[in-house]
Amino acid sequence: MVDVKEEFERNTGAELTDSDIERARVLLGVDLASKQHEHISTATYDSIRNFALGVGDDNPLYVDEEYGATTRWGSQIAPNSMSQIIQAPMYGDPMPEDVKKASKGLFKGIHVFVSGGTTDWYRPIYPGDRLYSYSGDESIEVKNSEFAGRSVITVRRDVKLNQRGEVVSVHRILRVLTERRTAKNRGKYSAIEPASYTDEDIEKIDAIYAAETRRGAETRFWEDARVGEQLPAMAKGPLTVTEVVAFHAGGYGFVPYGLKSSRLAYQNRKRIPAFFVKNERGVPDVAQRLHWDSAWAQAIGNPMAYDYGVMRETWFHHYLTDWAGDDGFVVRQQDSMRKFNYHGDVQFLSGEVVGKREQDGLFLIDLTMKMTNQRDVETSFGEATVALPSRDHGATLLPEVPADIARTTTRMWERHLELAEAKRRTPRV
């Protein structure tokens, strides 16, 4: 039998170096078409339904093909948060050679946490929409954290556009890069005990589930929202391996690293060997396994397996859409994941209306949200802006895309079409 901790020890020696940090700065401001082909490249009735159910959202606007036709959208649509996981390969010019050379092998073997981000949405996603993206790093800074010592914090901007070249969303991802060994040796969270529940505890959680309400077809008008209004309670969890599997089944996280089998897994091992660690039976497996295997999580300094930051982002979005109703549109969501959500933990969501305003013809509501676990520890918090219909001024409008994003998107999309046409005309050999 292989000792997983020893295996991780052999695979966690990578260090954050000053050289890597300086080399990473050459990537700032470099926008590149994303050639990655995600598990879902085109939204369909089925993929939208499966994604929604994978995050625990049974809103008929997302899961019922016929219901959407009765709404202002005229069709089933996807939760806005699904824009993160849909992607078809986009043609574009390659990375400049000097940048490619300077950034080769950057942060190899360094652990990456998604710690939150900000997303602006501009268009809904319909069945048949094919999403593409281009992305680039906007900022990089070095900080010290209690969990892992020196860390690198990057913000990566990912612009999603549909098959008409329209901007669907702009997602700014806050990533924390840490040394796996340093996090393990510090052991900040090693004293946390696994959660356990009595029947009475489960009944209390179930009571929240039973009382949860979805606004749905009952229009929430901007005039009716009031500052200080508390959002209804929502619960998520207790987190289980099953819930992580359901999230993946909805389309998250298949590429570029994990969840590939047989020959494809072999090819990945050759491409990124530092991402693979032998399990207790000597079989190489993805480091991503620490999201469902506590022994692997313990090897990097966590007491138990834990969720994905993106999972909690989708939970916040579910919370917002339940409150806003089918006529609303989430314009912006900003969130931070500050504590881990371990297997066995339950997250209790709460929120408040903190502002209402009219801007550029949109009638907007500003909200704050947070998640608190069964230990009464706040694990996540966020802010959001929702556009609602106005009783006096009509249906919800969609926001305008900022001029600089619109210009860059037009340029990237025209280049994509040009290269796609050139490839189509190239004879196959």
N, C-alpha and C positions, 0 to 999 in steps of 0.2 A: 504493500500500500504506500502511496505517495503522501508525504506530509504537505498539505496545501500551504500552510504558513511558511514552510521552508521554500516552497516553490515561489510564493509571492516575494519572499525575501530576496531570492535570486533575480526576480523580475521587477523589483521596486527600487533599484539603485539609481535611477535617473535623477539628475539634479537640475534645478533651475539655475542656469548660468547667466552671468552678465552678457556673455557673447550672444546667447539665444535671445535675450531680451532686446539687445540692440539690433540684432538681425530682424526681429519681428517688426521693428518700426518701418522697415522698407515696404511692408504690406499696407501701411496706412494710406487710405485714399485710392487704392487700386481696386476698381470694380471689374469683376470677372463673371462671365456667364457661367452658371452652374450646370455642369454636364452630368451631374449625378441623377440617376434614375431611381426615384423612390418607389416604394411598394405600390403606391397609388399615384398615377400620373394624370388621370382624368377622373373627375367626380362622376359617380353614377348613383342611381337610386339606392343600390345596395351598399356601396362603399360609404355613402353619407349616413345611412341607417346604422351600419356596423360601427362607424366611428362614434356616433352619438351614444349608442348603447354601450360601447367600450368605456366611455367616461361616466356612465350611469345616468344619461339623459334620455328620457323617453318622450320628449316633446314631439307631438305628431307633425309639427312643422318640419322636423328632421327625419322622422322615421316612417311617415305615412305618405305614399306617393300621391294619393288623391286629396288629402287634407290641404296641402299647400296651394292647390288651385283655388281654394275658397278665400285665400288671404290676399293682402295687398301685393304680395310678391308674385302671385299668379302661378306658383309652382312650389314643389318641395325645394328647400334650400339647405345648405350645410350650416352648422354652427360656424361662426367666423373663425373660431380657434382651429378649425380643420385646415386653414390655409397653410399652417406650419408643416403639415405632413404630406401635402400633394406636390409632386414635382416631376415634370418631364425634362429630359435633357434639352438644354438651350445651346444653340450654336453661338460662338463668339470667338473673338481673337484670343490667342493663347497668352498666358502670363509673359510679360517682357522677360527676355533671357537674363538680364542682370538681376531682376527681382527673383526669378526662379532659382538662380544660382545662389543668391544670398540667403534664401529662405529654405533651402533644401535640408531635410531632416530636422526641422525646427520643433523643439519641445518633444522630442521622441521619448516615449516612456513616461511622460508627465500626465498625471491624472487631471481630468477636466470635469468640473461641476457646473451645471447650468444653475445659476443663482437667481435668475429672474430676468426681467426684460420689459420692454415697452413695445406695444404693437398698435399701429394706427390702421384702421380698416376703411376702405373707400368704396368697395363694391361687394355685394353678396355673391356667394358661389352657388351656381345652378348645376343640376345634372347635365353632363356634357361639357362642362368647363374643363379645359386642360390648362394646368398652371405651370409656368416656367419661373425661373428666378435668376437674378444676378446678385452678387454680394461682395462685401469687402469690409475690412476692419476700419472702424472709425476712431478708436482710441485704445491706448494701452498704458497701464500704470502699475507700479509695484507697491504692494501693501504688506503689512504683517498681520496675520490672523492668529487667534487663539488655537484654532484647530490644526493648522499646518505650517505655522511660521510664515516665512516669506512666500508671498503668492503674487501671481501676475493676474491682473484684472483686465480683460479685454471687452470691448463692445463691438459686436459684429452686426452690420446692417444687411438685412436680407430683404430684397424687394421682390414681391410676387406679382406676376402679371398673367392675364389669361390669353386665350388664343386670338383675341382681338387686339392685343397689345395694351389693354387697359390695366392700370395698377389696381390690384385687389387689396394688397396690404404691404406695409413696411414694418418689418419686425427687427427690433434692436435687441440682440441677445447678450446678456451679461454673463460672461464665462469666467470662472475662477480656476486657474491652473496651479496645482500644488504638487509637491513631492510626495509620492505615496509613502515612502519610508518615514519622512518627517511626521506626517499625519499619524502614522501607526505608532511611532515612538512617543509622541506627545500624549496619546490616549485620552484626549479631553473628555470623550463621551463614554469611556469604558465603564464608568460606575452606573450607567443607566440600566435598569432592570427591564426585562421584557414585560409587556403588559399582560395582565390576565383578568378575566371577567367572570363574575358570577351571573347566574340567570337574571338576577335583578338588574345588574349593570346593563346587560343586553336589552332588557325590557325598556330601560330609560333611553337607550339609543334608538330602539325601535319606535318609541313614542315620538321622537323628533321626525323620523322618516314618515310616520303615519300622518303627522301634522303638516308636512311640507306642502306648499301650494305652488302651482304654476299659473301665472296670469293668463297665458294662452290667448284665446280669441277675445277676451274682455279687454278692450283697449285701455291702456293707461295713458291719459292725456298729460301733457306737460303742465297744464294749469293746476292739476290736482296734486302733483308732487309738492312736498313741503320740506324745507330745510329742517333738519333734526329728526325726520322720519326714520325709524329703525326698520331695516329689512328683516323679513322672517328668518327664523333659524333654519340652518341646513346642516346635515352631517354627511361625512364621507368616511367609510371604514366601518370597523377596524380593518386596516390594510392587510391583505393576504396575498400569497403567491397567485391565487386565482385572479385577483383584481389586476395584478401586474400582467398576467397572461391576457386577460380581456382587453387591456389597454393596447398591448401589442397586436392582438387580433383585429383591433380597430384600424390598424395601419401604421402605428408608430414604431420607429426605431429598427427597421430591418436592415438598413444600409446607412453608412458605408461599412460599418464594422461587424456587427453581430448578426445572429439569427440566420445564418446560412449553414447549410449542411453539406456533408460529403465532399465532393470535389471542389465546390465553391468555398467551403470552409478551408480546405487545403490551400487554395489559391490566396485566400485572405491571409493565412498564416505565413505564406511566403512574402506577401506584400508588406504586412505590418506585424512581424513576429513579436514585438514588444507588447502587443495587445492581447496575446494569448498566454495562458498559464495552465499547467497540468493540473487536472483534478486529482482526487484521492486515488484514482485507478490508473493514473498516468496518461490520461487522455487530454490533449490540449483543448482548452475551451476559452471563450471570450471573457475578458475582464468584466464585461457587462453583466456577467452572471451574479455579481455581488448585489444586484437588485432583487435576486430571488434566493440567494444562497448565503446564509449568515456567516458561514465559515470564511467565505471569501471577503465579506464585508469586514470581518474582524481582522483580516490580514492587513487592511489599510487603516485600522484604528477606530472602526465603528463596532458597536456591540452587536448589531443585527443588520440584516438586509434592509434596504430603504428604497423609497420610491424614486421617480424621476421628477425633476423640477417642472418639466413640461406637463406632467400629470396634474400637478396642483394649479398650473396656469389654466388648464381646461376646466378644472373644478370651479375656479373663480368665474370663468366665463359662463359656465352653467348657472351659477348663482345669479349672475347679472341678467341673463335672458329669462330665467324663471320670473324675476321681478319685473322686467321691462315689458314682457308680453310680446306677441307675435308681430305687432306693428312697430316695435322699437328697433333700433339698430345700435349695437355697441360700436362707438367711434374710436375709443382708445381704451387700452388697459395697460397699466403699469404695475408690476408685481415684484416682490422680493421674497426669496426663500432663505430664511436666516437660521433655521434649525432643521434637523433631519426629521423626516416622517418615517419612522421605523415600522417594520411589519408588526402588526398587533396594535398600532396606534390608531386612534380615531381623531379626525379633524372636525371641529365644530366651527361653522362659518357664521359670521355676523357682519353687519354692514350698516351704513348710515348715509342719508342724503345730506351733503354738506354745501351744496350750492345749486342754483338754477339760473340760466342765462340764455339770451338770444345772441347768436353770433353767425354772421354771414347767412342769415335766413334759416339757420338751424336752431331748434329749441332743445337746449342741452341741459342735462342733469349731471352734476358731479357727485361722485360717491366715494366713500372709503370702505375697505373690507379688511377682514383679518381671519386667520385660522388659529384656533387654540386647541391643543391636544388634551387628552384625559389627565395629563399631569399639570394642567392649567398653565402650560408654557405656550406662548405665542410663537408659532413656527413660521408664519407667512403673513405678509400684509400687502395691500395694494390700493391703488386709486383707479378710478374709471370714469369715463364720460359716455353717457348714453343719449342718443337723439330720440326724442319722443314726438309723436304727432301732437299738433296743437288743435284744441277745440275751435279756436278762432281762425287759425291760419292753414289748417289742412294737414296732409299726410307728412310723414317723416321724409326729409330730404337727405341726400347723401353728400358727404363732404367733398370739397375740391382737393385734388392732389396738389401738393406744393409745386411751384413752378420748376425748381431745380430738379426734383425727382421726376417730374413729367418730361423735362428735356432729356435727362439721362436715359430714361426708359424708352423714349422714342428712338434715340440713337442706338441703344442696345437691341431693340426689337427690329429695327430696319436692318441691322447687321445680321441678326438671326435669320431673317427672311432671305437676305442675299446669299448667305452661306448655305441655307437649306436648299435654295433653288440651284446653286452651283453643284451641290452634291447630287441632286436629282438628275441633273444633266450629265453627270460623269458616268461613262459606261462602266458597267460591272465587268470584272475580269474573272 
